[in-house]
């Protein structure tokens, strides 16, 4: 059986923390920023964690099983 390939976009998008959680960055911060409030843009800067419901899907893309 051939090796599993890692999803190319997933390896650039997600990082695994030391405790095994998967870190992601928030959307809506790439363009059209003038109409968004400074507070909103500041909160979008902070990283978030992948929701537990989606963790298995992301792990499968990263071949972490």
Jmol script that loads the backbone (N, CA, C; Angstrom):
load data "model"
ATOM      1  N   UNK A   1       0.843  -1.182   0.000  1.00  0.00           N
ATOM      2  CA  UNK A   1       0.000   0.000   0.000  1.00  0.00           C
ATOM      3  C   UNK A   1       0.889   1.247   0.000  1.00  0.00           C
ATOM      4  N   UNK A   2       0.582   2.257  -0.837  1.00  0.00           N
ATOM      5  CA  UNK A   2       1.423   3.453  -0.872  1.00  0.00           C
ATOM      6  C   UNK A   2       1.268   4.306   0.376  1.00  0.00           C
ATOM      7  N   UNK A   3       2.231   5.189   0.549  1.00  0.00           N
ATOM      8  CA  UNK A   3       2.183   6.098   1.690  1.00  0.00           C
ATOM      9  C   UNK A   3       1.027   7.072   1.537  1.00  0.00           C
ATOM     10  N   UNK A   4       0.488   7.513   2.686  1.00  0.00           N
ATOM     11  CA  UNK A   4      -0.551   8.535   2.676  1.00  0.00           C
ATOM     12  C   UNK A   4       0.104   9.884   2.385  1.00  0.00           C
ATOM     13  N   UNK A   5      -0.533  10.677   1.538  1.00  0.00           N
ATOM     14  CA  UNK A   5      -0.003  12.007   1.250  1.00  0.00           C
ATOM     15  C   UNK A   5      -0.674  13.033   2.153  1.00  0.00           C
ATOM     16  N   UNK A   6       0.118  13.973   2.639  1.00  0.00           N
ATOM     17  CA  UNK A   6      -0.398  15.072   3.446  1.00  0.00           C
ATOM     18  C   UNK A   6      -1.082  16.069   2.525  1.00  0.00           C
ATOM     19  N   UNK A   7      -2.204  16.608   2.960  1.00  0.00           N
ATOM     20  CA  UNK A   7      -2.909  17.641   2.207  1.00  0.00           C
ATOM     21  C   UNK A   7      -2.037  18.903   2.209  1.00  0.00           C
ATOM     22  N   UNK A   8      -1.649  19.375   1.014  1.00  0.00           N
ATOM     23  CA  UNK A   8      -0.660  20.456   0.905  1.00  0.00           C
ATOM     24  C   UNK A   8      -1.116  21.750   1.581  1.00  0.00           C
ATOM     25  N   UNK A   9      -2.395  22.101   1.422  1.00  0.00           N
ATOM     26  CA  UNK A   9      -2.876  23.342   2.038  1.00  0.00           C
ATOM     27  C   UNK A   9      -2.947  23.184   3.548  1.00  0.00           C
ATOM     28  N   UNK A  10      -3.319  22.008   4.023  1.00  0.00           N
ATOM     29  CA  UNK A  10      -3.467  21.785   5.466  1.00  0.00           C
ATOM     30  C   UNK A  10      -2.137  21.942   6.193  1.00  0.00           C
ATOM     31  N   UNK A  11      -1.055  21.475   5.592  1.00  0.00           N
ATOM     32  CA  UNK A  11       0.234  21.569   6.284  1.00  0.00           C
ATOM     33  C   UNK A  11       0.724  23.008   6.386  1.00  0.00           C
ATOM     34  N   UNK A  12       0.228  23.900   5.481  1.00  0.00           N
ATOM     35  CA  UNK A  12       0.581  25.314   5.547  1.00  0.00           C
ATOM     36  C   UNK A  12      -0.358  26.088   6.478  1.00  0.00           C
ATOM     37  N   UNK A  13      -1.537  25.556   6.721  1.00  0.00           N
ATOM     38  CA  UNK A  13      -2.574  26.273   7.448  1.00  0.00           C
ATOM     39  C   UNK A  13      -2.600  25.948   8.934  1.00  0.00           C
ATOM     40  N   UNK A  14      -2.413  24.696   9.285  1.00  0.00           N
ATOM     41  CA  UNK A  14      -2.567  24.240  10.668  1.00  0.00           C
ATOM     42  C   UNK A  14      -1.230  23.884  11.279  1.00  0.00           C
ATOM     43  N   UNK A  15      -1.117  24.135  12.584  1.00  0.00           N
ATOM     44  CA  UNK A  15       0.068  23.735  13.344  1.00  0.00           C
ATOM     45  C   UNK A  15      -0.399  22.926  14.547  1.00  0.00           C
ATOM     46  N   UNK A  16       0.347  21.913  14.906  1.00  0.00           N
ATOM     47  CA  UNK A  16       0.011  21.085  16.054  1.00  0.00           C
ATOM     48  C   UNK A  16       0.800  21.583  17.250  1.00  0.00           C
ATOM     49  N   UNK A  17       0.103  21.807  18.373  1.00  0.00           N
ATOM     50  CA  UNK A  17       0.762  22.285  19.585  1.00  0.00           C
ATOM     51  C   UNK A  17       1.407  21.103  20.305  1.00  0.00           C
ATOM     52  N   UNK A  18       2.136  21.408  21.344  1.00  0.00           N
ATOM     53  CA  UNK A  18       2.800  20.366  22.117  1.00  0.00           C
ATOM     54  C   UNK A  18       1.829  19.423  22.800  1.00  0.00           C
ATOM     55  N   UNK A  19       0.637  19.925  23.127  1.00  0.00           N
ATOM     56  CA  UNK A  19      -0.356  19.083  23.800  1.00  0.00           C
ATOM     57  C   UNK A  19      -1.229  18.311  22.805  1.00  0.00           C
ATOM     58  N   UNK A  20      -1.006  18.533  21.499  1.00  0.00           N
ATOM     59  CA  UNK A  20      -1.756  17.788  20.498  1.00  0.00           C
ATOM     60  C   UNK A  20      -2.961  18.516  19.923  1.00  0.00           C
ATOM     61  N   UNK A  21      -3.218  19.739  20.406  1.00  0.00           N
ATOM     62  CA  UNK A  21      -4.310  20.519  19.828  1.00  0.00           C
ATOM     63  C   UNK A  21      -3.850  21.087  18.489  1.00  0.00           C
ATOM     64  N   UNK A  22      -4.805  21.427  17.643  1.00  0.00           N
ATOM     65  CA  UNK A  22      -4.470  21.967  16.335  1.00  0.00           C
ATOM     66  C   UNK A  22      -4.827  23.442  16.296  1.00  0.00           C
ATOM     67  N   UNK A  23      -3.824  24.266  16.004  1.00  0.00           N
ATOM     68  CA  UNK A  23      -3.997  25.714  15.977  1.00  0.00           C
ATOM     69  C   UNK A  23      -4.341  26.160  14.568  1.00  0.00           C
ATOM     70  N   UNK A  24      -5.237  27.139  14.475  1.00  0.00           N
ATOM     71  CA  UNK A  24      -5.605  27.707  13.182  1.00  0.00           C
ATOM     72  C   UNK A  24      -5.668  29.215  13.325  1.00  0.00           C
ATOM     73  N   UNK A  25      -5.639  29.885  12.185  1.00  0.00           N
ATOM     74  CA  UNK A  25      -5.793  31.333  12.180  1.00  0.00           C
ATOM     75  C   UNK A  25      -7.185  31.683  11.668  1.00  0.00           C
ATOM     76  N   UNK A  26      -7.676  32.836  12.069  1.00  0.00           N
ATOM     77  CA  UNK A  26      -9.050  33.211  11.752  1.00  0.00           C
ATOM     78  C   UNK A  26      -9.161  33.786  10.347  1.00  0.00           C
ATOM     79  N   UNK A  27     -10.343  33.642   9.772  1.00  0.00           N
ATOM     80  CA  UNK A  27     -10.615  34.128   8.423  1.00  0.00           C
ATOM     81  C   UNK A  27     -11.008  35.599   8.455  1.00  0.00           C
ATOM     82  N   UNK A  28     -11.245  36.168   7.290  1.00  0.00           N
ATOM     83  CA  UNK A  28     -11.736  37.549   7.107  1.00  0.00           C
ATOM     84  C   UNK A  28     -10.713  38.615   7.470  1.00  0.00           C
ATOM     85  N   UNK A  29      -9.430  38.350   7.282  1.00  0.00           N
ATOM     86  CA  UNK A  29      -8.418  39.346   7.605  1.00  0.00           C
ATOM     87  C   UNK A  29      -7.459  39.558   6.435  1.00  0.00           C
ATOM     88  N   UNK A  30      -7.885  39.300   5.213  1.00  0.00           N
ATOM     89  CA  UNK A  30      -6.959  39.420   4.091  1.00  0.00           C
ATOM     90  C   UNK A  30      -7.194  40.654   3.236  1.00  0.00           C
ATOM     91  N   UNK A  31      -8.427  41.095   3.071  1.00  0.00           N
ATOM     92  CA  UNK A  31      -8.678  42.280   2.246  1.00  0.00           C
ATOM     93  C   UNK A  31      -9.981  42.932   2.707  1.00  0.00           C
ATOM     94  N   UNK A  32     -10.288  44.091   2.134  1.00  0.00           N
ATOM     95  CA  UNK A  32     -11.462  44.887   2.522  1.00  0.00           C
ATOM     96  C   UNK A  32     -11.420  45.220   4.014  1.00  0.00           C
ATOM     97  N   UNK A  33     -10.257  45.676   4.469  1.00  0.00           N
ATOM     98  CA  UNK A  33     -10.068  45.902   5.901  1.00  0.00           C
ATOM     99  C   UNK A  33     -10.504  47.295   6.361  1.00  0.00           C
ATOM    100  N   UNK A  34     -10.739  48.218   5.416  1.00  0.00           N
ATOM    101  CA  UNK A  34     -11.064  49.579   5.824  1.00  0.00           C
ATOM    102  C   UNK A  34     -12.432  49.677   6.477  1.00  0.00           C
ATOM    103  N   UNK A  35     -13.336  48.825   6.079  1.00  0.00           N
ATOM    104  CA  UNK A  35     -14.686  48.890   6.649  1.00  0.00           C
ATOM    105  C   UNK A  35     -14.818  48.114   7.958  1.00  0.00           C
ATOM    106  N   UNK A  36     -13.813  47.353   8.310  1.00  0.00           N
ATOM    107  CA  UNK A  36     -13.864  46.569   9.543  1.00  0.00           C
ATOM    108  C   UNK A  36     -13.295  47.381  10.696  1.00  0.00           C
ATOM    109  N   UNK A  37     -13.904  47.223  11.849  1.00  0.00           N
ATOM    110  CA  UNK A  37     -13.486  47.973  13.034  1.00  0.00           C
ATOM    111  C   UNK A  37     -12.110  47.510  13.508  1.00  0.00           C
ATOM    112  N   UNK A  38     -11.372  48.421  14.112  1.00  0.00           N
ATOM    113  CA  UNK A  38     -10.041  48.103  14.627  1.00  0.00           C
ATOM    114  C   UNK A  38     -10.108  46.976  15.655  1.00  0.00           C
ATOM    115  N   UNK A  39     -11.116  47.019  16.498  1.00  0.00           N
ATOM    116  CA  UNK A  39     -11.286  45.975  17.515  1.00  0.00           C
ATOM    117  C   UNK A  39     -11.476  44.611  16.858  1.00  0.00           C
ATOM    118  N   UNK A  40     -12.291  44.583  15.806  1.00  0.00           N
ATOM    119  CA  UNK A  40     -12.551  43.325  15.098  1.00  0.00           C
ATOM    120  C   UNK A  40     -11.274  42.789  14.463  1.00  0.00           C
ATOM    121  N   UNK A  41     -10.497  43.646  13.834  1.00  0.00           N
ATOM    122  CA  UNK A  41      -9.245  43.222  13.194  1.00  0.00           C
ATOM    123  C   UNK A  41      -8.242  42.730  14.231  1.00  0.00           C
ATOM    124  N   UNK A  42      -8.221  43.394  15.392  1.00  0.00           N
ATOM    125  CA  UNK A  42      -7.304  42.996  16.461  1.00  0.00           C
ATOM    126  C   UNK A  42      -7.649  41.604  16.974  1.00  0.00           C
ATOM    127  N   UNK A  43      -8.945  41.331  17.122  1.00  0.00           N
ATOM    128  CA  UNK A  43      -9.367  40.007  17.602  1.00  0.00           C
ATOM    129  C   UNK A  43      -9.137  38.923  16.551  1.00  0.00           C
ATOM    130  N   UNK A  44      -9.164  39.296  15.294  1.00  0.00           N
ATOM    131  CA  UNK A  44      -8.906  38.324  14.235  1.00  0.00           C
ATOM    132  C   UNK A  44      -7.440  37.916  14.171  1.00  0.00           C
ATOM    133  N   UNK A  45      -6.563  38.728  14.774  1.00  0.00           N
ATOM    134  CA  UNK A  45      -5.140  38.416  14.778  1.00  0.00           C
ATOM    135  C   UNK A  45      -4.824  37.182  15.622  1.00  0.00           C
ATOM    136  N   UNK A  46      -5.559  37.000  16.694  1.00  0.00           N
ATOM    137  CA  UNK A  46      -5.266  35.915  17.634  1.00  0.00           C
ATOM    138  C   UNK A  46      -5.579  34.560  17.014  1.00  0.00           C
ATOM    139  N   UNK A  47      -4.732  33.607  17.279  1.00  0.00           N
ATOM    140  CA  UNK A  47      -4.953  32.251  16.787  1.00  0.00           C
ATOM    141  C   UNK A  47      -6.068  31.585  17.592  1.00  0.00           C
ATOM    142  N   UNK A  48      -6.707  30.601  16.982  1.00  0.00           N
ATOM    143  CA  UNK A  48      -7.764  29.841  17.649  1.00  0.00           C
ATOM    144  C   UNK A  48      -7.433  28.363  17.496  1.00  0.00           C
ATOM    145  N   UNK A  49      -8.215  27.527  18.146  1.00  0.00           N
ATOM    146  CA  UNK A  49      -8.021  26.086  18.016  1.00  0.00           C
ATOM    147  C   UNK A  49      -9.141  25.495  17.183  1.00  0.00           C
ATOM    148  N   UNK A  50      -8.820  24.437  16.475  1.00  0.00           N
ATOM    149  CA  UNK A  50      -9.819  23.737  15.672  1.00  0.00           C
ATOM    150  C   UNK A  50     -10.848  23.130  16.613  1.00  0.00           C
ATOM    151  N   UNK A  51     -12.109  23.255  16.254  1.00  0.00           N
ATOM    152  CA  UNK A  51     -13.200  22.724  17.067  1.00  0.00           C
ATOM    153  C   UNK A  51     -13.079  21.199  17.146  1.00  0.00           C
ATOM    154  N   UNK A  52     -13.372  20.613  18.314  1.00  0.00           N
ATOM    155  CA  UNK A  52     -13.260  19.155  18.458  1.00  0.00           C
ATOM    156  C   UNK A  52     -14.052  18.361  17.418  1.00  0.00           C
ATOM    157  N   UNK A  53     -15.155  18.921  16.927  1.00  0.00           N
ATOM    158  CA  UNK A  53     -15.947  18.224  15.914  1.00  0.00           C
ATOM    159  C   UNK A  53     -15.184  18.093  14.597  1.00  0.00           C
ATOM    160  N   UNK A  54     -14.251  19.005  14.332  1.00  0.00           N
ATOM    161  CA  UNK A  54     -13.498  18.987  13.077  1.00  0.00           C
ATOM    162  C   UNK A  54     -12.075  18.461  13.235  1.00  0.00           C
ATOM    163  N   UNK A  55     -11.688  18.128  14.460  1.00  0.00           N
ATOM    164  CA  UNK A  55     -10.311  17.734  14.713  1.00  0.00           C
ATOM    165  C   UNK A  55      -9.894  16.482  13.947  1.00  0.00           C
ATOM    166  N   UNK A  56     -10.774  15.476  13.915  1.00  0.00           N
ATOM    167  CA  UNK A  56     -10.425  14.243  13.210  1.00  0.00           C
ATOM    168  C   UNK A  56     -10.219  14.473  11.720  1.00  0.00           C
ATOM    169  N   UNK A  57     -11.031  15.339  11.139  1.00  0.00           N
ATOM    170  CA  UNK A  57     -10.900  15.661   9.723  1.00  0.00           C
ATOM    171  C   UNK A  57      -9.545  16.306   9.430  1.00  0.00           C
ATOM    172  N   UNK A  58      -9.158  17.262  10.274  1.00  0.00           N
ATOM    173  CA  UNK A  58      -7.885  17.953  10.070  1.00  0.00           C
ATOM    174  C   UNK A  58      -6.722  16.992  10.309  1.00  0.00           C
ATOM    175  N   UNK A  59      -6.826  16.161  11.325  1.00  0.00           N
ATOM    176  CA  UNK A  59      -5.768  15.190  11.598  1.00  0.00           C
ATOM    177  C   UNK A  59      -5.587  14.226  10.433  1.00  0.00           C
ATOM    178  N   UNK A  60      -6.705  13.865   9.792  1.00  0.00           N
ATOM    179  CA  UNK A  60      -6.620  12.970   8.638  1.00  0.00           C
ATOM    180  C   UNK A  60      -5.921  13.675   7.458  1.00  0.00           C
ATOM    181  N   UNK A  61      -6.184  14.985   7.302  1.00  0.00           N
ATOM    182  CA  UNK A  61      -5.498  15.734   6.243  1.00  0.00           C
ATOM    183  C   UNK A  61      -4.017  15.864   6.510  1.00  0.00           C
ATOM    184  N   UNK A  62      -3.651  15.952   7.789  1.00  0.00           N
ATOM    185  CA  UNK A  62      -2.252  16.080   8.177  1.00  0.00           C
ATOM    186  C   UNK A  62      -1.578  14.719   8.352  1.00  0.00           C
ATOM    187  N   UNK A  63      -2.314  13.655   8.191  1.00  0.00           N
ATOM    188  CA  UNK A  63      -1.834  12.281   8.380  1.00  0.00           C
ATOM    189  C   UNK A  63      -1.215  12.116   9.754  1.00  0.00           C
ATOM    190  N   UNK A  64      -2.028  12.418  10.790  1.00  0.00           N
ATOM    191  CA  UNK A  64      -1.583  12.299  12.184  1.00  0.00           C
ATOM    192  C   UNK A  64      -2.237  11.136  12.895  1.00  0.00           C
ATOM    193  N   UNK A  65      -2.811  10.222  12.192  1.00  0.00           N
ATOM    194  CA  UNK A  65      -3.551   9.135  12.832  1.00  0.00           C
ATOM    195  C   UNK A  65      -2.661   8.051  13.318  1.00  0.00           C
TER     196      UNK A  65
END
end "model"
wireframe off; spacefill off
backbone 0.3
color backbone group
